[in-house]
Amino acid sequence: MDPGHSITPEKHRIHDRLDMNPYQSLPSRSFWRSAVAERDAASIDDLWTPKFPIGRHDAIATAGSCFARHIGRALAGHGMNWLDAEPAPSDVPEPEREKRHYGVFSFRTGNVYTAAMLRQWVEWALGVSSPPDEVWTEGGRFFDPFRPAVEPEGFGCVDDLRHSRRTTLRAVETAMTTARCFVFTLGLTEAWSNDATSTVYPVCPGTIRGTFDPAVHRFRNFTHAEVHDDLNATIAMIRNVNPGMRILLTVSPVPLTATATGRHALTATTYSKSVLRAAAGQLAEECDHVDYFPSYEMITGFPFKGMFFEKNMRSVSPTGVDFVMRQFFGAIHAQEPPAPAPAPVLPPPETAPGEDFLCDDAVLDYYRDR
């Protein structure tokens, strides 16, 4: 026998145990070599197995960070029942609608980056608590501190601001009580809050609008326990009014524009995304009605070598969005009978390469040293 091919006692022992351990029956996606190393990056698939079915006619609500805007657009374009609970009034011109956050998410809250902000909006919408009376003013116009970007020119009076917010809160309530599935994209752990009211802002006061006051405004960098608690409490509130609601959590792959921690932007981003990913994954393990969709891994995973980012290494390219959504639709339709060809997905409005035109925190890049 060729000594180079002899079977050692150790190999005998491994061979004898091949049918005695759980790894023998695992599918190829469970092994790094067959699932990743031996695959072309763009052909890596089978990354998600849905925990519960999402039917073509199930009402699906979406909200979250700026990456979440791609999900609602893709759902509608694919013929799914994306829920627009706050459609644009007929007198709002088409070019103005997305600029004013109509048709971006299921309700016009603007970007909801943190679990704490989602909890806040749901509490207000379901009457658990009420928004504070805080209003920001600039140039004789009035701005909602909790939706500073939804009306770029502001409101003419405080009553108009409050009426608009009440409309959005009714839309949030409608979405939470009638949707079959809620897709929420977590974006950040960093936020700013008001010390007196404990409310959380979507952006730091004094960046997009408002005035920063160090005696009032406090920086927060939420921990895993805090994110888990906020998500858990929010889901419980939603399920209390809509017991059949299923929650699909995902994490935005978009890095932080800037960090207020004093750390390097790369390590701050790693902390933020790690916390969000861990909290979302834990809830998916704990709850039958919560699932996790790995859009974060699909874009940032090192086998993809940054191929799905624009040149700024922050904005996700259309190719990346398409890759994520193909994985999503491929998984949820895997067991369905063939359906009619879907309508084409509408392309996003033209912007400069890498421009995050709906990411509120993108304004922070203006403040860097030039």
N, C-alpha and C positions, 0 to 999 in steps of 0.2 A: 504494500500500500504506500502511496506517495505520502511521505511524512508531512508535506505541506497541507494535506487534506485529511489528516487523521482526525478522528473524533475524540476529543479529550473527555475525561470524566465529567468536567464541568458542563461541556456541551451536552453530554448524555443527560445530565440532571435537568438542564433547561428544556431539552426535547421532551423528556418525560412529563414535564409540567405544563406543556403547551395547552392542554385541555383542562387545566386546573386553576386558571386565573381569569379574571374578568376582562383582561385586555384582548383575549383571543377573539371575542365576538364584536369588538368595537368597529364602527364603520371607518372608512379611509379618512374622513374629515377629522377624526380624533388624533391622527398622527401627523406630526409636523412635517415629516419628509413627504408623505403623499399629499397632504393638504396644502402645503406651502412651498417647500423647497423644490419640489419637482414640477411646480406649476409656473406658468407665465403669470406675472402679477395680475394682469387684467383679466385672467381666466379663473382666478380664485373665486370659488362660489360656495354655496351651502353654508354660509356664515350665520344663518339664523333659521331656527325652527320655531314658528309661532306657537305660543302656549295655548292660544284660543283663536277660533276662526274670526276673520274680519270679512264679512260679506260685502258684495258690491253695492248692496242697498242699505247697509248699516250706516246710520248717520255718524260721521267722524268729525270731531272738533279738534282743532289744533291751536297751539299757543307756544310761546317760549322765546328763545333768543333769536337773533336775526337769521341763523341757519334754518330755523323752523319755517320760514316763509317759503322755502323750496318745497316743503312737504305738502302744504295745502294746495299749491299750484299744481304739483304733480298728481295729487289725488283727483283734483277736478279734471285735469287733462286726461287722466286714465279712465275716466268714466265712473269713478267712485263717488259716493254720496258725501262729498265734503260739505260740512255745515257752515254756512255763512249766516250767523245769527244777527249780524248788524250790517246789512247791505247798504250801499251808498244811496242816498236820496237821489231822485231823478234829476234834481237841479244841480248836482255836482258833476261838472264836466269830466269825461273819461280820463283826460290827461292828469286831472287833479286827484283822482281817486286813490291810487296807490301812494302818492305823496302824502295824503292825509290818512293813510293806513286803512283804507277800506279794501276789503278783499285780500288782505295780507294774512291775518289770522281770523279765527272764527268770531272774534269780537275786537273792538277797537281800543284795546288796552295799550297798544304799542308793544315794544319788546318787553318780555317778562324774563329777565335773566336769571333770577334766583328763586329757590324754593320758597324763601320767605315772602317774596313779592307775590307769588302765586297764592300762597295761603292768605295773604292780605286781601287780594282781589276776591277770592272765593268767600271769605268771611264777610266782606262788604256786600257782595251780591246776594248771599243767603241770609243776610240780616243778623249775623252773629255779632258784628260790630259795625261802626259807621266811620266813614272817612273824616279826617279832621278838616277844619275850615281853612287850612293853609292855602294861600293863593300867591303866585308869583306875578309881579308886574314888571313891565319893561316898555318904554316908549308909549305909555298910555294904553297898552294892550295887556290882557290878562292870560296867564298860562297855568295849566293844571300841573302841579308839581309831580303828579304820579303818571302823567301822560304828556310830558313837555313837548314831544315831537309830533303828536297826532294833528295838531293845528299849527303849522309852521308860522302863521301870522298871528296866532293867538286869538283870543275872544274879545269882542267889543265891550262886554260887561261881565261881571261875576255871575249874574243869573244865567247867561248863556253858557258859561263854563260848567256850572253845576247841572244845568239841564242836559248838556252833552254827556257829562259823566254818568248821570242817572240812566241815560239811554244805554250807555255801555254796560252798566251794572245789570240792567235788565237783560241785555244780550248774554252776559256771562251766566246769569241765572238760567236763561233759556237753554244755553248750550249744556250746562251741567245737569239739567233736569231731563233733557230730551235726547242727548247723544247716546249712541251705543258704545262708542269708543272715544277716549280722549288721548290724543298724542301730545305729550309735553316734552319739549326739548330744553334740558338744563344747560345754562351757558356759563355762569360765573358763581364763585363763592364770595367774591369781593363786592361790597355794597356800602352805601352811606345811609345813615338813618338819622332821624330827629330825636334827640335825647328826651325832649319834653313829651312827645307823643308816642315814641317807639315805632313810628311808621318808617318804612323802608322806601327809598327813592330808586328809580330805575337808573339814574345817573347822578354823579356828584353835583350838588347845587353850585352854580357859578360856571358850569362848563357849557351846556346847551342853553340853559336859562337859569334864572334865579341868582341869588347872591350867597356866596359861601360865608358861613359864620362859624369859626372854630369853637365858639362857646355853645353852639346849638347842634352842629352837625358832627356826627361821630362815624369813624371808619369801622366797618365790620368785615371780618374775613371768616365766614362761617365754617365750623368744624363738621366732620362727618356726622357726629351725633346730632348737631343742630339741623343739618340738611335732612337727615333721615327723619327726625321728629317733625319738621315742617311738612315734608311730603306725606308722611303717615297721617298726620292730622288733617291735611287737605283731602286726601283720598277718603278718609273716614267721613268727612263732611259731605263730599260728593255722593258717596255710596248711601248715605243716610237719606238723601232726597231722590236718589236714582240707584236703587240696589243692583240693577243690571249693568251698570257702567263698568267697562273694562278700561284699564289704564295702560298705555304703552309709553314707557319712558325711554328717552334717548339723550345723548350728550352731544352738544355741539363740538365739532372738531376745530372750530375757529379759535385761535389763540387769543389771549388778552391783548388789547391794544396797548395798555399801560397798566402797571401795578402800583398801588399806593402802599405796599408793604415795605418798600425800601430794598426788596430783593431784586435779583435779576429777573427780567420779564420771562425768560425761559423757565427758570425754576418756579416762579410764581404760577405760571401757566400749568406746569406739571402738577403742582399741589392742587390747584383748583380742579383740574380735570380728573385727577385721581380720586379726590373726595367725592365728586359728583358721580363718577363711574361706580365707585364702591357703594355709595348710598343707593343708587338706582338698582344695582345688582342685588344688594341685600334685600330690598323690598320685593324684587321679582322672585327671590328665593322664598321669602316669607309668605307671600300672598298669591293665591291662585288667580286672582283677578288683575294682577300686575305682571307685565312682561317688560323685557328690556330689548330694544333693537340697537344693534351695534354700529350705528353710523359713525361714531367716533373712531372705532377701530378700522373701519373700512377706508377712512381717509388718512388717518395718522399712523397706521401700522407700518413698521419699518420695511416690510417686504415691498411696499408701494413706493418707497424712496421719495416721498414728497411729490409724486407725479400728478396728484390731483389738486395741488395748490397753484395759485397764480404766482407771478414773479415776486410779489410781496411776501410770500410764504405765510399768508394769513387767509386771504380770500379763497374759497373753494371754487374751482373752475367748473364750467358747465359739464365737462367730462366727468368730474368727480361726483357732481350731483346726479348725473345720469347713472353712474355706477352704483351709487347708494340706492337709488329708487328702483333700478332693475333688480337688485337683490331683494328689496322689499316686496315688489309686486310678484316676482318669481316665487317667493316663499308663500305668500298668502293665496296665490292662485294655483299652487302646485296640485291641490286635490280637487280643484273645481273643473267642471266640464268646460270645453272651449266656449269663449264668449266672442261677441262681435268685435271687430277691430276697433280699438279705442281711438278717440279723437287725438290729434297730435297735441303734445304738451306745449302750451304757449311759451315762447321764449321770454326771458326777463327783459325789461326795458333796457335800451342801450345806455351803457355807462362807460366811463373811462376804465381801462384795464385795472382790475383789482379794487375798484371803488366799492366800498361797503355803504351803499346809499341808504340802507335802512337799518344800519347798525348804529344805535345812538352812541355807543362808546367809541366809535371810530373818530369822533371829534377830539378825543384825548390826544390823538397823534399830533394835533395842531400845537400842543403845548410842549413838545419835545424841543431840545436844543437844535437849532438849525445851523 
